[in-house]
Amino acid sequence: MQRASKLWLIAAVLLVVGSLNGQNAVPEIPYDSTPNFLKLPDGLYLGEAVGVATNSKGHVFVYTRTGSPQVTMGTNRAFARNAARLFQFDQTGKYVREIGQGLYGFVFAHAVRVDRQDNIWVIDEGSNMVLKFDPDGRVLMTLGRKPEALPVPAPAANAAGGARGGGGGRGGPAGAGIPGDNFNRPTDVAWDSAGNIYVADGYGNSRIAKFDKNGRFLKSWGSRGTESGQFNIPHTIAIDSQNNVYVGDRENKRIQVFDGEGNFKTQYTNVGAPYAICITPGPRQFLYTSNSNPSTGMDNGEIYKMTLDGKVLGKFGTAGKLLKEFGTVHEMDCRSENELYVGEITNWRVQKLTLKPAQSNE
């Protein structure tokens, strides 16, 4: 009798555990990828597709690390020339044009975004600049300034953020930077409903810098660390319709949420390392975040779909080289809830994804 009771108890425990595991499992979202979506002219190629964005017409902009880098060596400095290019394609993937070829601020591509007025914004990590183009491709605004020369050797110091001004500004905490548009390897840009500009700044610094719509500095927040309101590579940024600011704090493996003044609200720690985030438009918004595989491995790679309060609705994808697999997703565009564009580093491509979620997401 006792043996039977024990067996029943074990069975009940296993049933409960199985039920809990089922509740915690993240559903897979089926999806397709359009083969060979972008159609480049003969002799023109993408390199690392670190930036992708769309405008209101569905045109696709790709900021890519491509071309031939040129460095002129001085006696103790290296003078860098650009190896970043910005391409535009129509909604069918047909090549339209190149914007800003040979531009002074194009050095080392990091991201591209398109605002509500279809202005095109480029974030260049190498020149420490954020550049605003009008829809015709004319430069409207520059934030930051390209270094006249880069010190040599720099890689080890740059990794720690020290060689190019990554310490505290004027005695402040590490990563807080200097007030203004003194960027140190910036990573992303976003805007609130009033047109204020928010720059994730980035690798050398660990802060968010806020400017008004005319580019005047308003404030910044953040420093290097693990506490709330601190960052370890704020790599990606997005703003919802209520002007909440979502920051992908990559190396801390979390998304932090702030109000427009930088006051911490909450954080999401259940979706891995957010290399790229985007928020859909419309009355019911969703947050997509990519737990990208590092460029040195094939771990992770999935993309999560979430509600803005942090509930995970589903996920899709894994690391790999084939169609529908991802090689370090670096930026995403989700102007449409079920049509995403993802730019990949190690696979040198942009994929157009069509999601096929169940009728009810919740």
Buried (B, 14 or more C-beta within 10 A) or exposed (E): EEEEEEEEEEEEEEEEEEEEEEEEEBBEBEBEBBEEBBEBEEEEEBBBBBBBBBBEEEBBBBBBBBBEBEEEEEEEBBEBBBBBBBBBBEEEBEBEEBBBEEBBBBBBBBBBBBBEEBBBBBBBBBBBBBBBBEBEBEBEBBBBEBBEEBEBEBEEBBEEBBBBBBBBBEEBBBBBBBBBBBBBBBBBBBBBEEEBBBBBBBBBBBBBBBBEEEBEBBEBBBBBBEEEBBBBBBBBBBBBBEBBBBBBBBBBBBBBBBEBEBEBEEBBEBBBBBBBBBBBBEEEBBBBBBBBBBEEEBEBBBBBBBBBEBEBBBBBBBBBEEEBBBBBBBBBBBBBBBBBBBBBBBBBBBBBBEBEBEEEBE
